[in-house]
Amino acid sequence: MNIVFIHQNFPGQFKHLAPALASSGHQVLAIGINKPAYPTPGVKVILHRPQYLNDKLPGKLNDELQDHHAKILRGRSVANVLTKLKREGFVPDVICAHSGWGEAYFIKDVFPQTPLLVYAEYYYGGNGGDAHFDPEFFRQSLADDQRLRLKNTHLLHALIEADCGLSPTLFQRDRHPSGLRDKIRVIHDGIDTNRFRPNPDASVSLKQAGLILTKADEVITFVARELEPYRGYHIFMRALPRLLELRPQAQVVIVGGSGVSYGAPPPEKKSWKDIFYREIAGQIDPKRVHFVGKVPHQNLTQLLQISSAHVYLTYPFVLSWSMMEAMSIGCLIIGSKTAPVEEFIEHEKTGLLVNFFSPMEIADTVAEALKNRDKLQAICTAARNLIVAQYDLQMHSLPRQVAILQALGGKQCQL
């Protein structure tokens, strides 16, 4: 088959699927804006540049129109690439597109007969989601609700036009309107359980602190792409004074950048990382709290392999790969009692669940877990077993994703 993947940051969620299809003899093309962050053997990547993407639009258009217009421009730019391919005689048997940035807008105008699979990652607004979850940063208003409704315009358009949708969790699927959910299949992106596995001999060197940490140490880990409220960074920091007091030998290692991936930016010339560190700086021993920034995936894996307790907090939003990788490694997860964490963590079975908004409960739960970590090993084993049994990349996720694309190539969407 001829298969086209479309993703602003290709390969993104398709980093395993696209090369797997190419290695099976399919001709695979990818269309993206940014240079791929991962190698994709066998996949030809075409980069495009939407007009005015980084420029202000003329006139005094409000933010909602600016944002929507940028998505339209991305969609048009992708349509131009597809049109060029069509003129050159390339006709895809199936197109797989992430709809999050507008790239899927006009695909069917170029190839109306080609089956379209849309990666339906997240639908904004409504009850039970990220909007208005945290009262410290969100105040519900009619204007906010209208803004969120408009943010879904391109997502709805893509899913309506699509022949099939794909979401990684039940929570993410069920965020979408009920009339469209039956179109969406739930298949997680998959975890390489052979790569993410326990290693009792792992060690991590913290050069600036002059420490070498191993499984014998008390290591508390916290990981996020960016250290920001959406991933509970502010709550975790507020838990540290009590936690470090309760566990005087514990070392805390925090992974993540100082930017913003989700939600509102911090006040001008500041970072959420610094804002919330300064809030508790006088209450902790800074020599026991280690910010390591963004680290290579191999180093992150080694860190999780020595972790005594891994804290994962999130708004009801897209689930991080890092939590499931930590489960596969056999970490003891202390997770927030929020969706979709509860889809994977059953309290005292595959992890421990805590109130997202309670720093004291988080501190007490982590401290008690560290005190009894030998007795909690069964939870760690159960967490890994769950990932292996249901979310292993090679045994479960990848074969199901490939089956959907093959079925679509035959004009059927089925598992």
C-alpha positions as CSV (number, residue, x, y, z in Angstrom):
1,M,0.0,0.0,0.0
2,N,0.9,3.7,-0.4
3,I,0.5,5.2,3.1
4,V,0.8,8.9,4.1
5,F,1.3,10.1,7.7
6,I,0.6,13.7,8.5
7,H,1.8,15.2,11.8
8,Q,3.2,18.6,12.6
9,N,5.9,17.1,14.7
10,F,6.3,13.8,12.8
11,P,6.8,11.1,13.9
12,G,5.0,11.9,17.2
13,Q,2.6,9.1,18.0
14,F,3.5,7.4,14.8
15,K,7.2,6.8,15.6
16,H,6.8,3.0,15.8
17,L,3.9,2.6,13.3
18,A,5.3,4.4,10.3
19,P,8.7,2.5,10.3
20,A,7.0,-0.8,10.9
21,L,4.8,-0.4,7.9
22,A,7.8,0.7,5.8
23,S,9.7,-2.4,6.9
24,S,6.8,-4.6,5.8
25,G,7.1,-3.4,2.2
26,H,4.6,-0.5,2.1
27,Q,5.6,2.8,0.6
28,V,5.4,5.3,3.4
29,L,5.5,9.1,3.2
30,A,5.2,11.5,6.0
31,I,4.3,15.2,5.9
32,G,5.4,17.5,8.8
33,I,6.5,21.0,9.7
34,N,9.5,20.3,12.0
35,K,12.5,18.1,11.4
36,P,11.8,14.7,12.9
37,A,13.1,14.2,16.4
38,Y,13.4,10.4,15.9
39,P,14.8,8.4,13.0
40,T,12.1,6.8,10.9
41,P,13.8,4.1,8.7
42,G,12.2,3.6,5.3
43,V,9.9,6.7,5.6
44,K,10.3,9.6,3.2
45,V,9.6,12.8,5.1
46,I,8.3,15.9,3.3
47,L,8.6,19.2,5.3
48,H,6.2,22.0,4.5
49,R,6.0,25.6,5.6
50,P,2.6,27.1,6.1
51,Q,2.3,30.7,4.9
52,Y,2.3,33.3,7.8
53,L,2.6,30.6,10.4
54,N,4.9,32.7,12.6
55,D,3.5,36.1,11.5
56,K,0.8,38.2,12.9
57,L,-2.2,38.5,10.7
58,P,-3.2,41.9,9.3
59,G,-5.8,43.9,11.2
60,K,-6.9,43.5,14.8
61,L,-8.2,39.9,14.8
62,N,-8.7,38.5,18.2
63,D,-6.8,35.5,19.6
64,E,-9.5,32.9,18.6
65,L,-9.4,34.1,15.0
66,Q,-5.7,34.2,14.9
67,D,-5.5,30.6,16.2
68,H,-8.1,29.3,13.8
69,H,-6.5,31.1,10.9
70,A,-3.2,29.5,11.6
71,K,-4.8,26.1,11.6
72,I,-6.5,26.8,8.2
73,L,-3.1,27.8,6.8
74,R,-1.6,24.5,8.0
75,G,-4.4,22.6,6.4
76,R,-3.9,24.5,3.1
77,S,-0.2,23.9,3.2
78,V,-0.7,20.1,3.6
79,A,-3.3,20.2,0.9
80,N,-0.7,21.8,-1.4
81,V,1.8,19.0,-0.7
82,L,-0.9,16.4,-1.4
83,T,-1.9,18.1,-4.6
84,K,1.7,18.0,-5.8
85,L,2.0,14.3,-5.0
86,K,-1.2,13.7,-6.9
87,R,0.1,15.5,-9.9
88,E,3.2,13.3,-9.7
89,G,1.0,10.2,-9.9
90,F,1.2,9.2,-6.2
91,V,-2.2,8.1,-4.9
92,P,-2.3,6.9,-1.2
93,D,-4.3,3.9,-0.2
94,V,-4.7,5.3,3.3
95,I,-3.9,8.6,5.0
96,C,-3.2,8.8,8.8
97,A,-3.3,12.3,10.2
98,H,-3.0,13.9,13.6
99,S,-5.8,16.5,13.7
100,G,-4.5,18.7,16.5
101,W,-3.1,21.6,14.5
102,G,-5.4,21.8,11.5
103,E,-3.4,19.7,9.1
104,A,-6.4,17.4,8.4
105,Y,-8.7,20.2,7.3
106,F,-8.6,19.7,3.5
107,I,-7.3,16.2,3.0
108,K,-10.5,14.9,1.6
109,D,-10.7,17.8,-0.9
110,V,-7.5,16.4,-2.6
111,F,-8.1,12.6,-2.1
112,P,-11.9,12.2,-1.5
113,Q,-11.8,8.5,-2.1
114,T,-8.8,7.7,0.1
115,P,-9.7,6.4,3.6
116,L,-8.6,8.8,6.3
117,L,-7.6,7.7,9.9
118,V,-7.5,10.6,12.3
119,Y,-5.6,10.5,15.6
120,A,-8.2,12.0,17.9
121,E,-5.9,12.9,20.8
122,Y,-8.0,15.4,22.8
123,Y,-11.3,17.2,22.7
124,Y,-11.5,20.4,24.8
125,G,-14.2,21.8,27.1
126,G,-17.0,20.1,29.0
127,N,-17.1,18.5,32.4
128,G,-14.4,16.1,33.6
129,G,-11.6,17.6,31.5
130,D,-8.7,20.0,32.0
131,A,-10.7,23.2,31.6
132,H,-11.5,24.8,35.0
133,F,-10.1,21.8,36.8
134,D,-7.6,23.8,38.9
135,P,-9.3,26.8,40.5
136,E,-5.9,28.3,41.2
137,F,-5.4,29.0,37.5
138,F,-8.9,28.7,35.9
139,R,-12.0,30.8,36.5
140,Q,-15.0,29.6,34.4
141,S,-16.6,32.3,32.3
142,L,-18.8,32.4,29.3
143,A,-15.9,33.8,27.3
144,D,-13.7,30.9,28.3
145,D,-16.3,28.4,27.3
146,Q,-16.7,30.0,23.9
147,R,-13.0,30.0,23.4
148,L,-12.8,26.2,24.2
149,R,-15.7,25.5,21.8
150,L,-13.9,27.3,19.0
151,K,-10.7,25.3,19.8
152,N,-12.7,22.2,18.8
153,T,-13.7,23.4,15.3
154,H,-10.9,21.8,13.4
155,L,-11.0,18.7,15.5
156,L,-14.7,18.1,14.8
157,H,-14.2,18.8,11.1
158,A,-11.4,16.3,10.8
159,L,-13.3,13.6,12.7
160,I,-16.5,14.0,10.7
161,E,-14.5,13.7,7.5
162,A,-12.5,10.7,8.8
163,D,-13.4,7.1,8.0
164,C,-12.0,6.1,11.4
165,G,-10.5,7.7,14.5
166,L,-7.9,6.5,16.9
167,S,-7.4,7.5,20.6
168,P,-4.8,6.0,23.1
169,T,-7.2,5.9,26.1
170,L,-10.8,5.5,26.9
171,F,-10.8,8.8,28.6
172,Q,-9.5,10.6,25.5
173,R,-12.0,8.9,23.3
174,D,-14.9,9.7,25.6
175,R,-14.0,13.4,25.6
176,H,-15.4,13.6,22.1
177,P,-19.2,14.1,21.4
178,S,-21.2,10.9,21.9
179,G,-22.3,10.8,18.3
180,L,-18.7,10.5,17.1
181,R,-17.3,8.1,19.7
182,D,-18.3,4.9,17.9
183,K,-16.0,6.0,15.1
184,I,-13.0,6.1,17.4
185,R,-11.0,3.0,18.2
186,V,-9.0,2.9,21.4
187,I,-5.5,1.6,21.0
188,H,-2.6,2.9,23.1
189,D,0.6,4.0,21.3
190,G,2.4,1.1,22.9
191,I,5.2,0.6,25.4
192,D,8.5,-1.2,24.5
193,T,8.5,-3.5,27.6
194,N,11.8,-5.1,26.6
195,R,13.4,-1.7,26.7
196,F,11.6,-0.3,29.7
197,R,12.2,-3.0,32.3
198,P,13.6,-3.3,35.8
199,N,17.4,-3.3,36.2
200,P,18.6,-3.8,39.8
201,D,22.1,-2.8,38.7
202,A,21.2,0.6,37.3
203,S,22.9,3.7,38.7
204,V,22.6,7.5,38.0
205,S,25.4,10.0,38.5
206,L,24.3,13.5,39.6
207,K,27.6,15.3,38.7
208,Q,26.7,18.7,40.1
209,A,25.7,17.2,43.5
210,G,28.6,14.7,43.5
211,L,26.2,11.8,44.0
212,I,25.9,8.4,42.5
213,L,22.4,7.0,43.2
214,T,21.4,3.3,43.0
215,K,18.4,1.2,43.9
216,A,19.7,1.0,47.5
217,D,19.1,4.8,47.9
218,E,15.8,6.5,48.6
219,V,15.1,8.3,45.3
220,I,11.8,10.2,44.6
221,T,11.3,11.0,41.0
222,F,9.1,13.5,39.2
223,V,9.0,13.7,35.4
224,A,7.2,16.1,33.0
225,R,8.1,17.5,29.6
226,E,7.8,21.0,31.1
227,L,7.5,21.8,34.8
228,E,4.1,23.4,34.9
229,P,0.7,23.3,36.6
230,Y,-0.9,20.9,34.1
231,R,1.4,18.2,35.3
232,G,1.0,19.1,39.0
233,Y,4.4,20.6,39.4
234,H,3.1,23.2,41.8
235,I,1.4,20.6,44.0
236,F,4.5,18.4,44.1
237,M,6.7,21.3,45.2
238,R,4.3,22.1,48.0
239,A,4.5,18.5,49.2
240,L,8.3,18.6,49.4
241,P,8.9,20.4,52.8
242,R,6.8,17.8,54.7
243,L,8.1,14.9,52.6
244,L,11.7,15.7,53.1
245,E,11.1,16.2,56.8
246,L,9.5,12.7,57.0
247,R,12.2,11.0,55.0
248,P,15.5,12.7,56.0
249,Q,17.6,10.3,53.7
250,A,15.5,10.8,50.6
251,Q,16.8,12.5,47.4
252,V,14.4,14.1,45.0
253,V,15.2,14.1,41.2
254,I,13.0,16.4,39.0
255,V,13.1,16.0,35.2
256,G,11.6,18.6,32.9
257,G,12.1,21.9,31.1
258,S,11.3,25.4,32.2
259,G,8.9,26.2,29.3
260,V,5.2,25.6,28.8
261,S,3.6,22.7,26.9
262,Y,0.0,23.2,28.1
263,G,-2.0,25.9,29.6
264,A,-1.3,29.5,30.3
265,P,2.2,30.9,30.3
266,P,3.7,32.2,33.6
267,P,4.0,36.0,34.4
268,E,6.4,37.8,32.1
269,K,10.1,36.8,32.2
270,K,9.4,34.1,34.8
271,S,9.0,30.3,34.7
272,W,6.6,28.1,36.6
273,K,9.6,26.1,37.6
274,D,11.2,29.1,39.4
275,I,7.9,30.5,40.8
276,F,7.0,27.3,42.7
277,Y,10.5,26.5,43.7
278,R,10.9,30.0,45.3
279,E,7.6,29.4,47.1
280,I,9.1,26.6,49.2
281,A,12.9,27.2,48.9
282,G,13.3,28.4,52.5
283,Q,11.6,25.3,53.8
284,I,13.8,22.6,52.2
285,D,17.4,21.5,52.0
286,P,18.3,22.4,48.4
287,K,21.1,19.8,48.4
288,R,18.4,17.1,48.4
289,V,16.3,18.4,45.5
290,H,18.0,18.0,42.1
291,F,16.7,19.6,38.9
292,V,18.2,17.9,35.9
293,G,16.3,19.5,33.1
294,K,15.4,17.5,30.0
295,V,17.5,14.4,29.8
296,P,18.1,11.8,27.0
297,H,15.6,8.9,27.1
298,Q,18.3,6.4,28.0
299,N,19.2,8.5,31.1
300,L,15.5,8.9,32.0
301,T,15.1,5.1,31.8
302,Q,18.1,4.6,34.2
303,L,16.7,7.1,36.6
304,L,13.3,5.3,36.7
305,Q,15.1,2.0,37.2
306,I,16.5,3.3,40.5
307,S,13.4,5.2,41.6
308,S,12.0,4.2,45.0
309,A,8.8,6.2,44.4
310,H,7.7,7.9,41.2
311,V,5.1,10.7,41.6
312,Y,2.9,11.4,38.6
313,L,0.3,14.2,38.8
314,T,-1.8,15.5,36.0
315,Y,-4.9,17.4,35.2
316,P,-7.6,15.3,33.5
317,F,-5.7,15.5,30.2
318,V,-3.6,13.5,27.8
319,L,-1.6,10.8,29.6
320,S,2.2,11.0,29.5
321,W,4.1,8.1,28.0
322,S,6.5,8.5,31.0
323,M,3.9,7.1,33.5
324,M,3.4,3.9,31.5
325,E,7.1,3.6,30.9
326,A,7.6,3.9,34.7
327,M,5.0,1.2,35.2
328,S,6.8,-1.1,32.7
329,I,10.1,-0.5,34.5
330,G,8.4,-1.6,37.8
331,C,8.3,1.7,39.6
332,L,6.1,2.3,42.5
333,I,3.7,4.9,41.1
334,I,2.0,7.5,43.3
335,G,-0.5,9.0,40.9
336,S,-3.2,11.6,41.0
337,K,-6.7,10.4,41.4
338,T,-7.6,11.9,38.0
339,A,-8.5,10.6,34.5
340,P,-6.9,8.9,32.7
341,V,-4.5,7.9,35.5
342,E,-7.3,5.9,37.1
343,E,-7.6,3.9,33.8
344,F,-4.2,2.3,34.6
345,I,-3.6,2.7,38.3
346,E,-5.8,0.7,40.6
347,H,-5.2,1.9,44.2
348,E,-3.0,-0.6,46.1
349,K,-3.1,-3.0,43.2
350,T,-0.9,-1.4,40.4
351,G,0.0,1.8,42.3
352,L,-1.2,4.3,44.9
353,L,-3.7,7.1,44.1
354,V,-3.7,10.5,45.9
355,N,-5.8,13.7,45.8
356,F,-4.2,15.9,43.2
357,F,-4.9,19.0,45.3
358,S,-3.5,17.7,48.6
359,P,0.3,18.2,49.1
360,M,0.0,16.8,52.6
361,E,-1.6,13.6,51.4
362,I,1.0,13.2,48.7
363,A,3.8,13.7,51.2
364,D,2.4,11.3,53.7
365,T,1.6,8.7,51.0
366,V,5.1,8.8,49.5
367,A,6.7,8.8,52.9
368,E,4.7,5.7,54.0
369,A,5.5,4.0,50.7
370,L,9.2,4.6,51.2
371,K,9.0,3.3,54.7
372,N,7.4,0.1,53.5
373,R,8.7,-0.2,49.9
374,D,9.9,-3.8,50.4
375,K,6.3,-4.8,51.3
376,L,4.9,-2.9,48.2
377,Q,7.0,-4.8,45.7
378,A,4.0,-6.8,44.6
379,I,2.4,-3.5,43.4
380,C,5.4,-2.8,41.3
381,T,5.3,-6.3,39.8
382,A,1.6,-6.0,39.1
383,A,2.1,-2.6,37.3
384,R,4.7,-4.1,35.0
385,N,2.5,-7.2,34.4
386,L,-0.4,-5.0,33.3
387,I,1.7,-3.1,30.8
388,V,3.2,-6.3,29.4
389,A,-0.2,-8.1,29.2
390,Q,-2.2,-5.3,27.6
391,Y,0.0,-2.5,26.3
392,D,3.2,-4.1,25.0
393,L,4.2,-2.4,21.7
394,Q,5.1,-5.5,19.7
395,M,2.5,-7.9,21.1
396,H,-0.5,-5.7,21.3
397,S,-0.5,-2.0,20.2
398,L,1.4,-2.2,17.0
399,P,-0.4,-5.2,15.5
400,R,-3.7,-3.6,16.3
401,Q,-2.7,-0.3,14.7
402,V,-1.4,-2.1,11.6
403,A,-4.6,-4.1,11.3
404,I,-6.7,-0.9,11.3
405,L,-4.6,0.7,8.5
406,Q,-4.8,-2.5,6.5
407,A,-8.5,-2.7,7.0
408,L,-8.9,0.9,5.9
409,G,-6.9,0.2,2.8
410,G,-9.6,-2.3,2.1
411,K,-12.2,0.4,2.8
412,Q,-13.2,-1.2,6.1
413,C,-12.5,0.1,9.6
414,Q,-12.4,-2.7,12.1
415,L,-10.3,-4.4,14.7
